[in-house]
């Protein structure tokens, strides 16, 4: 670690080799962060990290061993973590309602929800060494019960059921953890419909999709916690 890196804020972005991940990494680097680009596959993650001038970190959020190894690496390199962006996730299958299985739900929840909790638990000792620790859980408007019941909103009719259920779980996890850990700012960011593979390249720009993530990641020590927001405003749970 160089003298210049000692004072730099440190961030880890999971699932960062595609979708909104690389843009999140790039924007954090532009703000002066040393960023670990977390990805399961070195073949996809290393080129993305090299392109963004980030540091690749292999991490599979579904594996305790992988997460522990990744966190130990950050501990050895920097001894702290200032921002964790929980972004790794899968969309899951789209089926007719009667065709969904328990395995479908298990796969999505294990990655999107349990994976987030696995990272939070493992990173807490590093985050507690930061003077301004922040966790950004990438959620979705599809996880909002209020938006689901507003028939004028796309959230009332879009999205696969397991994916939407996982985002609702992430929202409650965020709200609860923020209350239980008041020393850490924990928020849920909704990228909105963003033009990535996950949405079939439909929606606004990837930069727009990362606005809410960056707002929470760059927040001051007196910034919000336990908040759910998109790029425009807070959202109803």
C-alpha positions, 0 to 999 in steps of 0.5 A: 500500500502506497503513502497516497493510498493510506488516506483514500476511502476504501470501497467494495462493490460486489457483482461489479463486473457487469450491469450497474456494477462497473459504473458504480466502481468508476464513479467511486474511483472518480471521487477518490476511492480505492475500489475493490471490484468484487466478482465471482469470475476472474475471467470477467472480473479482472478485465472489468477491474483493469478497464476501470483502474480498480482492484479485482477481488474474487468473491462469491457471495453464496460462499462463506469461504470465498467471502471470508477470504476476500474480507481477510484480503482487505483487512491485510491490505487496508485494515478497514472498509469505508463503503460496502455496496451490496450489488451482486444479485440474480434476476431468477427465472420468469415462469407462469405462476403455477410453474415456480418451484421452491428451488427457484425461490431458494436460488434467488434468495440465497444470492440476493438476500443471504448473500447481502447478509453474508457480506454485511456480517463479514465486513462489520469489523472492517466497517467499524474501523471507519470514521464514516462507515456506509452500507448501500444495499442495491434494492429495487422499486419492485420490493416496495409494497406501496408501489406494488399497490399503485396500479399507475406504477410499473412496479405493480405489474413488472418483475419476476416474483422471486426477484421482487420478493428478494428485494422486499426482503432486502428492504426490511433487512436494511431498515432493521439493520440500520436501527440495530447498528446506528453507528453505520449508515445503512440504506437501500438504493433503487436504481430504477429501470436501467438499461442493462442485461437484467432489464433487456436493455430497457430503461434509463442510462446506467449512469442514472441507475447509479445515482442513488447508490452514489448518493448514499455511498458519498453521504456525510457522517450526518447523512441518512440511514434506514432510507429507501430511495431512487435517484429522485426521492425517497420511496415508500416501503 
